[in-house]
């Protein structure tokens, strides 16, 4: 974690020399959002945005995986659009396929494609991605991954995910704080989901929060995902732990608490690419990591490399309200399309 990021989430005030830059950021962001809203495109099917108002990881990917599973149970045929951060696709929009590499698709879209078994299209312009999804598949619901600030794509449901441990930090926008948008943005979204402990004390009491908990399930081999171990397979042992996510300390604590291991922590940059030097240690201890990290080391992994599979546990009142909202949107879309 950089010095600046530590400052964002400390009890110290925002650096005063960054406040003018924050003001400029707010002005430019507002202008860009206003322009985007004037050229919005509306899909003929419901669009659900899963995003956040802060930079860094908050737990969006596990939530998206769980939502895809729920949508399928409810009879929908979901598809995903994503920016494809750090992707190197031959052209955009790009439909992720079995031959795609994590480098081409981006680590998170690659993970979502293989974990969810549904169409995934990447493009910095999510409207373009959504149009290709509509043209090439039979999807009747779109999830926009990390698309809260991409206003050109009209959305029917907004879900904002907040890290329950770190909250909104110092509540300042970039670069004085971690926020992409002012905390007041939470008043506009349909659902606020906190990853872990509720952070209602940090935001307006009028905003209902739903607490999501990530439940560790098992360890899978990075070489062969059909090879699995129970959550207690490494209990009492010393392990190396890699985490190239927004809040790596959360992963390390999860391993210590749920798997009962002694962690040698190796925090990495979010979305970091790996070399053999990064993942091999000459002490014979197992190397554990997140699923997002595992997809990037498949070609260089060894028998000592394992990743932790987690699932998002969601409260019943959240899923029931979301289902009700989607049914209403689906009906409205149907009436509009028929009209």
Order of alpha helices (4+ residues) and beta strands (2+ residues): alpha-alpha-beta-alpha-beta-beta-alpha-alpha-beta-alpha-beta-beta-beta-beta-beta-beta-alpha-beta-alpha-beta-alpha-beta-alpha
